[in-house]
Amino acid sequence: MSVEVRTVPADLPEVDALLDAYLDEREATFPSAQGAYSRKRTPASEFAPPNGVFVVASVDGVAVGCGGLRRIADGADETGAADVRFEVKHVFVTPAGRGRGIATAVMDELERAGSELGGTSIVLDTNDSLVAAGAMYRSRGFTRVAPFNVNPNATAWYRKPVS
């Protein structure tokens, strides 16, 4: 198995197909106790350099995963210093691609891009019902932080410094 992760424009048909599958799955599995899932896609323009990137992961030429990175408003780190933040959005791996290191490869590329674009941290939000995702983020050095947005789907916010 050969995993290829490539940067692509976020408005490609293959991206649309992956994001539709992602949103369909999240909507179908969203915890009912939290109410209705807010089906919102980040505009493709927010993933364009120098303010972001979008990547697609393929195995043997078949797109099986994706993720985006976008610049958000600067914040302050734990010392109060300026923090240039890039936010991870829409990390998704198809059921056929799961358990094969695809999400890790996507995150590797997004973190690399965040650093190259001048970020001092990578942030993201997720839902605690996505147990594997939370475990992956924590294993990569992300730590839980106070909410930095008002995403109605999120129950957990994370940050990781990058160099």
C-alpha positions, 0 to 999 in steps of 0.5 A: 500500500502506497499512500500519497498525500497531495495539496490540491485546490479545495474546489475540485470534484474529488474534494467535494465527494470526500467532504459530502461523504464526511458531512453525511457521516457526521450528520448520521452519527452525531450524538442526538443529545447535542441536537441537530448537526450543523452541516457547514462546509468551510469555503474553498477559498479559505484553504488557498495559500498563503492562508491555508492548504487542502490535501487529499490522501490517495491509496493506489490512485483512489482518494481515501482521505482529506483535510484542510488548514486555514489561517484564523485570527491570531491569539496569544500562547500560554506565555501571552506571546503572539500566536499565529494560528492555523486551524485544521478542518474537515479531516476525514478518512473513508471507511475503506481507508481507515486503520491504514495510517491515512489520518496520520499522513494527512495530519503530518502534511497539514502540520508541515504546511502550517509551519511553512506558512508561518504558523506558531500553532495548529488548533482544531475542534472536534466532538468527544464522540469521535474517540479515535480522532481525539486519541490521535490528536492527543498522541500527536501532542495536541492539548485541550484548550478553552474554546476558540470558536463557537462551533455548535458541533464541537465539544473539545478544542485543541492546540499544538505549538509548531516550529 
